[in-house]
Amino acid sequence: MSPGMRRVFAELGAPLDTLDLRFVNGFMYTRLRPLIAPDKPATRLPPLPLIKLVSRLHPEFRRRARTAARVLAERPWRTVIHDWEHGGREAVEQSNLVLQDVDLRSLTDVELVDHVRRVFDHCVRYWEHHFWMHGYDLGPIGRFLYECRGWGLEPREVIPLLEGASPSTSEPARRLAAIRSQVEASTTVPTTIEELRAISPQVSADLDEYLRYRGSMLFSRYDVDGVTLGEVPDLVLASILNAAPRDVGTEISDRIGVVRARVPAADRATFDEVITEARAAMNLRDDNGPTTAEWPLGLLRYALLELGRRLVAAGQAADAIDGLELRIDEIGPALFGKASRFREGELADRRASRWTQRMADAPDLLGPAEVAPPTHVLPGVLPTLVGMVQIVVEQLGMDGKASADGLSGSGVGTVTYRGRACRANTPEEALDRLEPGDVLVVPCTTPAYNLVLSLAGAVVTADGGPLSHAAVIARELGIPAVVGARSALTDIPDGAEVEVDPVAGVVRVLSAG
């Protein structure tokens, strides 16, 4: 994260060093590092005249101001989006496939160790690329929201106008629906993946092609102890049998026209420009993660599990999943030496410690909140660029402002939905028990959730905002949702009948589970 964000902040002219992070007792915390005195968190502002003077005299501030002016004039995100859609995505996919096609079971121990380290380096490379690209997909979206707010249009009114702009989000549903059509034409109702494959060579080939590009993706969480799509065949089958792609149609053009009419006539050309660029960026927003992040991480999971199987065979671990607890500095030629590198139960103890930490009620913020200078004291166009960043952070649900009511959040959709809540301590457990039409209640979603989310009748997340992946997926798939309902995991009993009201942005528990 830090190198990728440092690079994109410099390229876009943001007056920030980077978005830094630390893991504390298993929880991830982030902090925006300022350009000046980045390691001295500010709890009170210096005098505004001093800030104004320093921001105009400091060499790096002056450089960033010049860069920001050029960025807003040239809009480099257009080139990044074009390059991604014209070879960039395919290049990452091919790099993933090279590692995916390695037969792990056929490798010697030394070769497997080398492969794990290669996959690890691959993850580091493309996760950095992932965060770098987020500057170019969220940049034009932030500009759209910032300009609209200046015209009196709030994000809740204009974010829905980005609906239908992310074909990569709805593409899995379309691919699965095509397979479902073949199943329905056969009049067969398969109960296993094997029975599905037996329907026809074409069905089997379409499934193989689908899984080749999605089967290794981690979709349940951003961690190697999540699951990949290929590990849950029953969920794949259920997703196929319930696939129903949604056609946004021409309605979105009418909705855009209604909002556009509220923009001052002199600014409508600007409105057309910023909404066009924001809609172009939406596809990169959710196409980026599965390809550059969740797929490489799934390949690392597979490699670590193979290490775990061999550690079990060597008597150094009790379960293959203990391979997920290995640190990269422990993975070397001596891993399978005659003497065990780990005391008995050490890897299992690490796993138990992580799970204990995960169940803790951690604070959202460590230490006192830092104060940010008012944007109006910054030089040139930096106030605009900072405003773009701030509104994106706000709409992602990362500004730390929780709602007063724990079951209130940001609504997605216009239709209230009632159904059975499917909630568990882990997203994997919830997805394993998810029945078609259930209300899925999870902490958050990754962009790869679009592989299975079409099963749900509605979605509730504890984290996130209107621009979060959960909101984007729900919007693209036409699924009612409330995101950022902070108490969802504690106040919604599993099996309870709930009402998801996206218009009011609230979840109501109607009966106990």
Sequence and secondary structure as in RCSB ss.txt:
>XXXX:A:sequence
MSPGMRRVFAELGAPLDTLDLRFVNGFMYTRLRPLIAPDKPATRLPPLPLIKLVSRLHPEFRRRARTAARVLAER
PWRTVIHDWEHGGREAVEQSNLVLQDVDLRSLTDVELVDHVRRVFDHCVRYWEHHFWMHGYDLGPIGRFLYECRG
WGLEPREVIPLLEGASPSTSEPARRLAAIRSQVEASTTVPTTIEELRAISPQVSADLDEYLRYRGSMLFSRYDVD
GVTLGEVPDLVLASILNAAPRDVGTEISDRIGVVRARVPAADRATFDEVITEARAAMNLRDDNGPTTAEWPLGLL
RYALLELGRRLVAAGQAADAIDGLELRIDEIGPALFGKASRFREGELADRRASRWTQRMADAPDLLGPAEVAPPT
HVLPGVLPTLVGMVQIVVEQLGMDGKASADGLSGSGVGTVTYRGRACRANTPEEALDRLEPGDVLVVPCTTPAYN
LVLSLAGAVVTADGGPLSHAAVIARELGIPAVVGARSALTDIPDGAEVEVDPVAGVVRVLSAG
>XXXX:A:secstr
 HHHHHHHHHHHT SEEEEEEEEETTEEEEEEEESSSTTS  SS   HHHHHHHHHHSHHHHHHHHHHHHHHHH 
THHHHHHHIIIIIHHHHHHHHHHHHTS GGGS HHHHHHHHHHHHHHHHHHHHHHHHHHHHHHHHHHHHHHHHHH
TT  HHHHGGGGTT  HHHHHHHHHHHHHHHHHHHHT   SSHHHHHTT HHHHHHHHHHHHHHTT B S SSTT
S BGGG HHHHHHHHHT      TTHHHHHHHHHHTTS GGGHHHHHHHHHHHHHHHHHHHHHHIIIIIHHHHHH
HHHHHHHHHHHHHTTS SSGGGGGG  GGG SGGGGSSS SS TTHHHHHHHHHHHHHTS   S  SS      G
GGS TTHHHHHHHHHHHHHHHT S    SSTTB EEESSS EEEEEEE SSHHHHHHH  TT EEEES   GGGG
GTGGG SEEEESS  TTSHHHHHHHHHT  EEE  TTHHHHS TT EEEEETTTTEEEEEE  
